[in-house]
Amino acid sequence: MKRIVILFSGNGTNLENIIQQLHKKNFDGMEIEVVGAICNKSDAFGLKRAEKFGVQTFVIEHKKFTNREKFDEKLVEQIHSLNTDLVVLAGFMRILSPIFTQNISSVINIHPSILPLFKGEKAMEKSFESPMKIAGVTVHFVNEQLDGGEIISQMAIEKFDDEEFESFQKRMQELEYEIYPKAIIKVLKDGQVFHNK
């Protein structure tokens, strides 16, 4: 049994997709269980999505902590209590401090650009506005550099002339729904644990 914890901040569409695709399912003899969903906002709709599937939820509100490090200490404590094999970031809108990255050894994230291009915020908008003819998403390990960890997998789409941003965004989200569960399975099967270099 491989145990994963999902961290999220908002609507939770990626969270729900991961739970639907992986929770309590068997992949060539490897069963995966989502043992917890942790959110930093008490009013996030994703909490209802997780509860619908019987996944235990935890709210740790960052606003209640005096600084980023104190919040990350509590987050690390909660993750360790769940005895997890992999932490999956799914729209978790927090920059993680060394308190987190040095104490949680296997963490992955999905980013809406073909890294190393367009790191940080508004990546999808920057990708949409760029003169590039393709766009895509990247699943990568998390380290202390923002969107700088080792790349696990990437997928690309062709950009269409005169396409509206809403249509582009929808196609990018569909890529995320396809690539992220596969990347999680790959990481768990490979037994990869990324240690900060």
KETI-380344 format. One record per residue: residue in three letters; x, y, z of N, C-alpha, C in turn. Coordinates in steps of 0.02 Angstrom, whole numbers, plus 32768, in hexadecimal, padded with zeros to 4 digits. Atoms other than C-alpha are relative to their C-alpha. Layout:
ALAXYZXYZXYZ...
//
This chain:
MET802A7FC48000800080008000802C803E8000LYS7FDD7FBF8002804480AA7FCD7FD180368017ARG802A7FCE7FE08003813C8031801480467FE6ILE7FF27FBC80177FF481EA7FE67FD580328025VAL80247FC77FE37FC1829180307FFF80377FCBILE80087FCA80317F7F831E7FC27FF980428025LEU80057FBC7FE57F9B83D57FED7FE0802D7FCCPHE80237FD580307F2784557F9D7FE9803F8024SER80177FC17FE37EE385057FB77FBB80167FECGLY803D7FE2801B7E47851E7F517FCA7FD07FEBASN803A8024801C7DC584D07EE080097FB48000GLY7FF180477FF87E1B84267EDE7FEE7FD47FC5THR800F802A803A7DFC83EB7E2B80367FCB7FF4ASN7FCA803180067EA783987E207FFD7FCD8039LEU8008802C7FC57E8D83527ECF7FCC7FCA7FF2GLU8036802F800D7DE883027E9B80147FCF7FC9ASN7FEA802C80377E3382BD7DFA80307FCB801AILE7FCF80307FE47EC3826C7E5A7FDC7FCC802AILE802580307FD57E4C821F7EDA7FD87FCF7FD4GLN8028802B802C7DDA81DD7E50802B7FCC7FDCGLN7FD5802B80287E6A81947DEC80287FCD802ALEU7FCE80287FDB7ED6814D7E787FE87FE28042HIS801080137FBC7E80813D7F217FE37FB98005LYS801480467FF47E7080877F597FFE7FD77FBFLYS7FFB8026803F7E9E804B7EAA80427FDB7FFFASN7FC5802A80057F1B7FC67E7A802280087FBCPHE7FD97FF6803E7FA57FE17DF980387FCC7FFEASP7FCE8036800480037F407DCE80197FEA8044GLY7FEE80197FBD7FFF7F077E82801080368033MET7FF37FC87FD1801B7FB37ECF7FBF8025800DGLU803D7FDB7FEF7F867FF97F2B80128045801BILE7FF47FBB7FEA7F7D80B47F497FC58017802AGLU80357FE47FD67F1C81087FD38010804A800DVAL7FF97FB97FED7F0281C47FEA7FED8003804AVAL800C80057FB87F1581C980A87FEF8044801FGLY80127FBF7FE67EF7828280BA800380377FCBALA7FFF7FC4802B7ED2832880658006803B8030ILE7FF17FC87FD27F1D83C180BA7FF880427FDBCYS800E7FC080207EE284718094801180398030ASN7FEF7FC57FD67F1A851D80D17FC780338003LYS803A7FD27FFE7E6C856B80BB7FC27FD98014SER803A80257FE57DD38537811F7FC380017FD2ASP803B7FFA802C7D59856F8098800C7FE47FBAALA7FF0801B80427DAC851380067FCE7FCB7FEBPHE8032803080187D2F84B37F9C801D7FB97FFAGLY7FDF804180067DAE84277F867FF67FD3803DLEU800C80277FC37D8B83F1803A7FC27FD47FF6LYS803E8026800D7CDB83BC8005800E7FC97FCCARG7FEF803280327D2383617F6E80227FC38020ALA7FDD80377FDF7D9882FA7FDB7FD27FD8802EGLU802D80217FD17D1382D5805E7FCD7FD37FDCLYS802F802680297C9E82977FD5801A7FB97FF2PHE7FE08041800C7D1A82097FB680187FDD8040GLY7FED801E7FC17D3481E5806E8049800B8013VAL7FBA7FF17FF07DE3822F807180018031803BGLN7FFA7FD67FC57E1382798119801F80447FEFTHR7FE77FBD800F7E2D83368111801B8022803FPHE7FE17FDA7FCA7E9783AA817B800880487FE9VAL7FF87FB980107E938468817E8035801D802EILE7FCC7FDC7FDA7F3084C481B4800380467FE1GLU80057FBE801E7F0E857C819680408028800AHIS7FBF7FDD7FFB7FAE85DA816D7FF980448023LYS800A7FBE7FE27F62867D81AA80057FFE804CLYS7FFE80057FB77F62863B825C80477FF9801BPHE7FBA80077FEB8020862E825F802680417FF5THR7FDD7FC08003809986BC827D803080057FC6ASN7FD47FFF803A810C868981EF7FFB7FBF7FD9ARG80018039802E8126860E8161801D7FC28021GLU7FDD80397FE1819B85A081C77FD47FDC8033LYS802D801E7FCD811E858682557FC97FD77FDEPHE8034802380278098855681D7801D7FBE7FE5ASP7FE1803B801D810F84DD818180117FCB8034GLU7FF3802F7FC9813F848E82287FC17FD6800ELYS803F80237FF28088846482487FEE7FD17FC6LEU800E8027803C807484268195802A7FC08000VAL7FD3803A7FFD810B83B281A67FE97FCE8035GLU8018802A7FCA80C98371824B7FC37FD77FEBGLN803D802180178020834881FE80107FC97FCCILE7FED80318035806F82F1816680227FC3801FHIS7FDD80387FE080E2828881D37FD07FD48026SER803080287FD9804E8252823E7FD87FD07FD3LEU80278029802F7FFD820981A1802A7FC87FE0ASN7FD4803680178094819A817A7FFB7FF67FB5THR800C80008048809381C680C3803E7FEE7FD7ASP7FC98010802F80FC81878030800E803A7FD1LEU7FF87FCB803180E082207FC27FD080398010VAL802A7FC57FF880A082D17FD57FF4801E7FBAVAL80137FE88042804283147F3D7FE280468008LEU801B7FBC7FFF802983D07F267FD080087FC5ALA80337FF880357F8983F47EC57FDE80438009GLY801A7FBC7FF77F6D84AF7EBE800980188047PHE7FF07FE97FBC7FBF84CD7F67802680427FF9MET7FE67FBD80107FDC85897F5F802B801C8039ARG7FD17FE97FCD806A85967FDB80477FF27FE7ILE7FB9800D800C812585AB7FC1801B7FDE803ELEU7FEA80297FC7817385268030804580148017SER7FC07FED7FE38201855180A5802D7FC38008PRO7FD380397FF2829C84E680CA7FE77FD38039ILE801E80297FCA823E84AC81677FD97FC57FE1PHE80268033802281CE844C80EF802D7FD57FD4THR7FDA802680338247841B806480377FD4801EGLN7FCB80287FE182CC83DA80DB7FE47FC7802CASN801E80337FD48252837181407FCE7FD17FDEILE802C802B802881DF832980BA80277FEE7FC2SER7FCE80128033824B82C580437FE37FF07FBBSER801C8012804281D282947FB87FC180287FF4VAL80377FD2800E8164831F7F76800180107FB5ILE80037FEE80478126833E7EC57FCB80367FF6ASN802D7FC9801080CC83CF7E737FF27FFF7FB5ILE800E7FF78047807883F67DCD7FFF804B7FF2HIS7FF87FB98012809D849A7D757FE7800B7FB9PRO801D7FF78042803F84E37CE0802D80237FCDSER7FD37FE9803680D485027C6F80317FC87FF2ILE7FCA8030800E815F84A27C1B803E801B8023LEU7FC57FE97FDB81E384BD7CA0803F7FED7FDBPRO7FF77FC87FD18261850A7CAE7FE280437FEBLEU801F7FC1801481F9858D7C537FC78013802FPHE80397FE37FDC817F85FD7CB17FF77FE38046LYS800580157FBA81A585D07D657FD580318027GLY80257FD37FD3813B86177DF27FB9800D7FEBGLU80467FEF80098094866E7DEA7FEF80117FB8LYS801C7FED80428026868C7D5180237FDB7FC6ALA7FDC80268033808386057CF17FD47FF17FC4MET802C801180387FEC85D47C8A7FF3803E7FD4GLU800B7FC280257FCB86897C59803E80127FD7LYS7FC27FF08023808286A37C2B800B7FD17FC5SER7FFA80328035808286047BC57FD080117FC7PHE80337FEE80327FE3863A7B6C8016803D7FD6GLU7FED7FC18021802A86E67B4380427FFC7FDBSER7FBE8005801F80D586A97B0A7FF97FF27FB5PRO8002800E80488101869B7A51800B7FB67FEFMET7FF58048800C812285E07A677FC27FE07FDFLYS80368022802380B9856B79FB7FE47FC58027ILE801880357FD480A784EA7A857FFD801A8048ALA80047FF37FB8807A84ED7B3D7FFA7FBC8022GLY800680417FE0807284667BC080058003804BVAL7FFC80067FB7807D84297C72803B7FD48014THR7FC780257FE6810983E27CDC7FF17FE58046VAL8001801C7FBC8109836C7D7180497FFC8016HIS7FBA7FFE7FEA81A683847DD880047FF4804CPHE7FF380057FB881F2835D7E8180078047801CVAL7FFC7FBF7FDF81EE83EC7EFE804280048027ASN7FC57FF27FD5828E84347F447FFC80498016GLU80027FBD7FE482C084DB7F8E7FFC80377FCBGLN80067FCE803582C385337EE57FB87FFE7FE5LEU80457FFD80198218856E7EA97FFB7FE07FBBASP80098024803F81E184F67E1F80427FEA7FE1GLY7FBD80108017829684BD7E1580157FB88009GLY7FED80467FF3829284057E4580037FD67FC1GLU7FF7802F803882BA83717DD67FBE7FF27FDCILE803C800B8028823D835B7D487FF07FB57FFBILE80178046800381D782B97D4C7FE17FF27FBCSER802080098041816A82CD7CB27FE380427FE7GLN801D7FC4801F8128834F7C387FD27FEB7FC7MET802B800A803A809D83597BB87FF380447FE0ALA80097FC18024808083DC7B327FC17FFE7FD4ILE80377FF780307FF1841E7AC8801580357FCEGLU7FF47FCC80327FF484857A2A7FD4803C8011LYS80277FC37FF77FBD853A7A3D7FDD80127FBFPHE80277FEE803B7F34857379C67FFE804C7FF8ASP80087FB8800D7F30861E79747FB980168013ASP80417FE17FEF7EA3868C79B77FD87FD88034GLU802380257FCB7E7886117A427FF6802E803DGLU800E7FDA7FC37E2686617ADA80257FDE803APHE7FDB801B7FC67E80864C7B827FD87FC98023GLU802980327FDC7DEC85EC7BCD80057FBB7FDFSER7FF9803F80247DF985677B4580457FE1800BPHE7FBB80157FF37EB6855E7B5A80077FE28046GLN7FFD80167FBB7EA4854E7C167FDF7FBB8009LYS802480407FFC7E2684BF7C03802B7FC77FE4ARG7FD68034801D7E9C845F7B91803D7FF1802CMET7FC8800A7FD27F2C847A7C0A7FEB7FD7803DGLN801980257FC77EC2843A7C9B7FF67FB67FEFGLU8009804680167E97839E7C3880437FDB7FFDLEU7FBC801D7FFE7F5283817C2280147FEE8047GLU7FEF800D7FBA7F6983907CDD7FDC7FC1801ATYR802780397FE87EDE83117CFE801C7FBE7FE4GLU7FE4803C801F7F3482977C8880457FEF801BILE7FBA800D7FF07FEA82AC7CBA800D7FF3804BTYR7FEE80027FB97FE282BE7D787FF77FBB801FPRO800680437FE37F9982157DAB80367FD07FE6LYS7FCC802C801C801381BD7D348043800D801FALA7FBF7FEE7FE180A6821C7D7E80037FE78048ILE800180187FBB807081EE7E2F800E7FB58002ILE7FF580498004806881357E00804A7FF27FF0LYS7FBA800A8014811481427DAD802F800B803BVAL7FD57FF17FC7816581937E457FFB7FCA8036LEU800A80337FCD811981147EBD801E7FBD7FEBLYS7FE5803F8019814B80817E4F804C80017FFFASP7FB77FFA800381FC80C17E37801E80038046GLY7FE67FF97FBD820A80DA7EF2802D803D8007GLN7FD57FC57FFF825681837ECE7FF0802C803BVAL80067FCE7FCB827481F27F63803380357FF1PHE7FD37FCB801382BE82987F36801C8021803EHIS7FE07FDD7FC8833C82DB7FB2801E80417FE6ASN7FE67FBF8016836E83917FA9804B7FFC7FF3LYS7FBA80018012841283A87F52802080438012
//
